[in-house]
Amino acid sequence: MESQPLVTNDAGVLGLLALILGFVFWTERSKHPFWKKFYAWVPGLLLCYFLPSLLNSFGVVDPEASNLYFVSSRYLLPATLVLLTLSVDLPAIAQLGWKAVAMFFTGTLGILIGGPIALMIVGAVSPETVGGGGPDAVWRGLTTVAGSWIGGGANQTAMKEVFEVGDTLFSQMVAVDVLVANVWMAVLLFLAGRNESIDRRTGADTSAIEELRRRVEAFHDKHQRPLNLPDLMLILAVGFGVTGLAHALGDGIAGWIAESAPMLARFSLTSSFFWLIVIATTVGVGLSFTPAKNLEGAGASRIGTAMLYILVASIGMGMDVSAVVSNPGLFVVGGIWMTIHAVLLLVVAKVLNVPLFYMAVGSQANVGGAASAPVVASAFHPSLAPVGVLLAVLGYAVGTYAAWICGLIMQAVAPM
């Protein structure tokens, strides 16, 4: 007879996840020497996935009997996408200079084509490593890595749902994502500490960075304000109001396409979840051209990120921690993928003669998103951290679309 989990009430499960997230964030900002050394090696994001998985492994909760993931992915995720893309300032991004934007999209292109190329390379040598069928087809799992490395956690979850990735495979992909991405970030931070000598050696013009620093500081000081109750209610109204609209339109569009052109199911166009994500992202970007974008000054993206971490914890609750070592060849795929991304960035940076800052932040705005792009940017100068956020938010906006295209390409080239 199968044993019952210790906690069966979803309110209790949510409380446990909230306590875990609070513990991770509290210890991550602790000044205690132990925690400082611990988080120097272990990413906090990994713990937000891993610790909830222990609740499943030790029989504390049963993720299959819980509705938390469904609620998080259908309600919190689209609201998160709206609040993260709400602050996209496309004119301001353009003013950063076309070379900065070009490096960002070079990084995006490196991820988009790197995945399929890495899949083909490893597939030619070891097809069983990247094979599988149904929800456990490796190409499906790799779409979640593409979503994470182009946009972030929200886009990663969107790809998990759109391409129907199994939980066991997703556990492996989270490990690939976090390990490879953090190794690459360590390389970027190493280079950032030597940026002046590197820029002198390459002859890059860094005058634009100083002007950029002054402009970003002025923008940040102008719009930042304390969060009050009216702003909080407006932020929630926008996030969940658009979520409701996206649900209504997405169900209708998916149903109409399924009836009129069922052959488009191959491209996920008959999936109501796909349209939910696309509509939420598109409306969020559209609102960035309205006064609603001023809600970012009160912390719209921070509230969206808090929702995102609840989603991350609910995903982690369904993970199988033993799965991360069952297919080590996937780390080879991730390594080749990231190498292609890095080489393409280096080549374009050399051709355009751009400072190291643009290359590093352009890369991390894709791979790390809003969580770590500011870290890399501030390694060059603390006041430049918002630039990382600005470009990372652009990653949220394009991540859904680019990761979907990458997924379709990987589906086409995956070994049968």
Secondary structure, DSSP 4 states (H G I P E B T S, - for coil): -PPPPS---HHHHHHHHHHHHHHHHHHHT---HHHHHHHHHS-HHHHHHHHHHHHHHTTS--GGG--HHHHIIIIIHHHHHHHHHTT--HHHHHHT-HHHHHHHHHHHHHHHHHHHHHHHHHHHH-TTTT---GGG-HHHHHHHHHHHHHT-HHHHHHHHHHTT--HHHHHHHHHHHHHHHHHHHHHHHHHHTTHHHHHHHHT---HHHHHHHHHHHHHHHHH-----HHHHHHHHHHHHHHHHHHHHHHHHHHHHHHHH-GGGGGGTTT-HHHHHHHHHHHHHHHHTTSGGGGGGGGTHHHHHHHHHHHHHHHHHHT--GGGGGS-THHHHHHHHHHHHHHHHHHHHHHHHT--HHHHHHHHHHHHTGGGTHHHHHHHH-GGGHHHHHHHHHHHHHHHHHHHHHHHHHHHHHS--
